[in-house]
Amino acid sequence: MYLPGYLSYELREDGVHLCSALRKRTIAYADIELATVYADMPSLGWWAWWAYSASDYKVGIFPFGEVGLVDAVASHVDEAVVVLKLKKGRPVLFTPEDPERAVKLINSLRKA
């Protein structure tokens, strides 16, 4: 089974939809305080909770530098990532193809 093939990220009318082999989740734009790109990111910690980790697939709860614990749904984590700071709950990290564009769209949709 090729787990990175089971990752998808969509900006839908009702929010950011994240899907992995282990979980599906939609985060409403109203629940997002801030969306940010981390281009020079610290690596995800070597330990995790309720997680699955391979070199190109990270799903679960991981430590992430000064941000603290994040809910990761990611592939290619050695490149730029998007972190969603939520109004309530743990930040969410994911890896869309064009992080800068994703952040611009999310920030415009959450203000709408």
N, C-alpha and C positions, 0 to 999 in steps of 0.2 A: 504494500500500500504506500503510495506517495503522498504523505501528509500535507506538504505545502500546497498540493492541488486542492485541498479541502479548505483553503482560506479564501474568503471573499470579503470585500469591503464595498458598501454602496451608500451613497448619499441619497436617501429617499425623502419623499415629502414629509414623512413623520419623524425622521431622524437619521442618525448614522447607524447603518445595519452592519454588524460584524458577525461573521460565521466561520466556525472552525469545525473540525471533526468532532470536537467535544461539546460545543456550545453555540447557540445562536442568541444574539442580543441586539436590541435596538435602543439607542440612546437618543432620547428626544432632544431637539435643539434647545429647548427651554431649560434643560437640565445641565447644559454645558456652560461653564463660567468662562472658559478660555480654551482656544485651540492653538497649539504652538508646534513649530517644527524644531526638532533637535538634529542638527546636521553633524556636529562634533559631539556625539553622544557618548556618555560613559557606557560601558558594556553592562548588560544585565548580569546580575549576581549569579554565582555558581550554584546557589541553592534556591529552591522555589517551593511554593505550597500549591497543592492541587494543580499540578502542572505537568506538561509534557514538553521536553526540550530535546531538540536535535540541532545540528549545526545551522540549518536553515528553516527552523520551525520552533517557535516559542509560544506556547499557550498556557496561561495560568497566572499565578501571582508571583512576581519577581521584584527584587530590590533594583532600583534604577537611580543611581547617583543621589543628587540633592533632592530629587522629586520624592524619594522614598519608595514605598511599595506601589507597584502598578499592576493593573490587570492587563496582561499582554496577549495580543492576538496578532502575531507577527511572523514574517519571514524576512530574509535578508536584513537582519538587525545590525549589520556592520555599516549600513548606509543610513540616510536620513530617516527619521521616524516622526510620526505625529503623536503628540500627547494631548489628550483631552482632560483638562482640569474640570471636574464636575462640582456642582454646587453642593452636592451631598455624595459621599462615597469616595472610594479609591480612584485615582486617575487611571485613564485607559490609554494604552500605547498600541498603535497599529502602524502598518507599513504600506500605504497606498503607493501606486506607481509614481505619482507626481505629488509629493507631500506639500509643496508650496501651494499648488493649485487647490488641493483638498482643504488646506487651512483657510484660504481665502473664501472658498465656497461655504465652509462650515460657519465661519465668522459672519458672513453676510446673511446666511439663513437663520442663525440664532438671534440676530438683531431684527429680523423681519417680523 
